[in-house]
Amino acid sequence: MPDSSKTEELFLRIEDSIMALEKERETYERKRQELLRDEGKFVVIHGDEIAGVWDTWESALNAGYGQYGLNPFMVQRIEAVDTVLRPLRYTSCR
């Protein structure tokens, strides 16, 4: 039987991460107009802090881990209008 205290701790950590990313999303929306001068690049956001802008998602992600470790941060492509990716159809694996 799973340890309920560990399960509860995991859920609390997940909930904290989701709430933290909401703050990062709000920061992005608030700063979007400023960030658009670097449209097409990638921004790293931690809480209310803009850590910087990078040319590629990979370099932004590496910088985020380098600066924040396993603490929540967001890497976002800077766009005037967010791109929503959706699968056109589901395919089965054979």
C-alpha positions as CSV (number, residue, x, y, z in Angstrom):
1,M,0.0,0.0,0.0
2,P,1.4,3.4,-1.0
3,D,2.6,5.8,1.8
4,S,-0.2,8.4,1.9
5,S,2.0,11.1,3.4
6,K,4.4,10.8,0.4
7,T,1.5,10.9,-2.0
8,E,0.1,14.0,-0.4
9,E,3.5,15.7,-0.5
10,L,3.8,14.9,-4.2
11,F,0.4,16.4,-4.9
12,L,1.3,19.6,-2.9
13,R,4.5,19.9,-4.9
14,I,2.6,19.5,-8.2
15,E,0.0,22.1,-7.1
16,D,2.8,24.5,-6.1
17,S,4.4,24.1,-9.5
18,I,1.1,24.7,-11.4
19,M,0.5,27.8,-9.3
20,A,4.0,29.0,-9.9
21,L,3.6,28.7,-13.7
22,E,0.4,30.8,-13.5
23,K,2.5,33.6,-12.0
24,E,5.1,33.2,-14.9
25,R,2.3,33.2,-17.4
26,E,0.9,36.4,-15.9
27,T,4.4,38.0,-16.0
28,Y,4.7,37.0,-19.7
29,E,1.3,38.6,-20.5
30,R,2.2,41.8,-18.6
31,K,5.6,42.1,-20.3
32,R,4.5,40.8,-23.7
33,Q,4.6,44.2,-25.5
34,E,8.2,44.9,-24.2
35,L,9.3,41.4,-25.2
36,L,7.9,41.7,-28.8
37,R,11.1,43.5,-29.8
38,D,12.6,40.0,-29.6
39,E,9.7,38.2,-31.3
40,G,10.5,34.7,-32.4
41,K,13.1,34.2,-29.6
42,F,12.6,32.5,-26.3
43,V,12.2,34.1,-22.9
44,V,12.9,32.5,-19.5
45,I,10.6,33.7,-16.7
46,H,10.8,32.8,-13.0
47,G,8.0,34.4,-10.9
48,D,8.0,38.1,-11.7
49,E,11.5,38.0,-13.1
50,I,12.5,38.0,-16.8
51,A,15.8,36.0,-16.7
52,G,16.7,36.7,-20.3
53,V,16.0,36.0,-24.0
54,W,17.7,33.4,-26.1
55,D,17.6,32.4,-29.8
56,T,16.6,28.8,-29.3
57,W,14.3,26.9,-26.9
58,E,17.2,24.6,-26.0
59,S,19.5,27.4,-25.0
60,A,16.7,29.1,-23.0
61,L,15.9,25.8,-21.2
62,N,19.6,25.2,-20.4
63,A,19.9,28.7,-19.0
64,G,16.8,28.2,-16.9
65,Y,18.1,25.0,-15.4
66,G,21.5,26.6,-14.9
67,Q,20.0,29.6,-13.0
68,Y,17.0,28.0,-11.2
69,G,17.8,24.3,-11.0
70,L,14.6,22.3,-10.3
71,N,12.7,25.4,-9.1
72,P,9.8,26.3,-11.4
73,F,10.4,28.5,-14.4
74,M,8.8,28.9,-17.8
75,V,10.4,29.0,-21.3
76,Q,8.1,30.8,-23.7
77,R,8.4,31.6,-27.4
78,I,7.8,35.4,-27.8
79,E,4.9,35.9,-30.2
80,A,2.3,38.6,-30.7
81,V,-0.4,35.9,-30.7
82,D,0.2,32.5,-29.0
83,T,0.4,29.5,-31.2
84,V,-1.8,26.6,-30.0
85,L,-0.6,23.2,-31.2
86,R,-3.3,20.6,-31.6
87,P,-3.0,17.2,-33.2
88,L,-4.9,16.9,-36.5
89,R,-5.9,13.4,-35.7
90,Y,-4.8,10.6,-33.4
91,T,-2.9,7.7,-35.0
92,S,-2.4,4.3,-33.5
93,C,0.9,2.7,-33.1
94,R,1.4,-0.6,-34.9
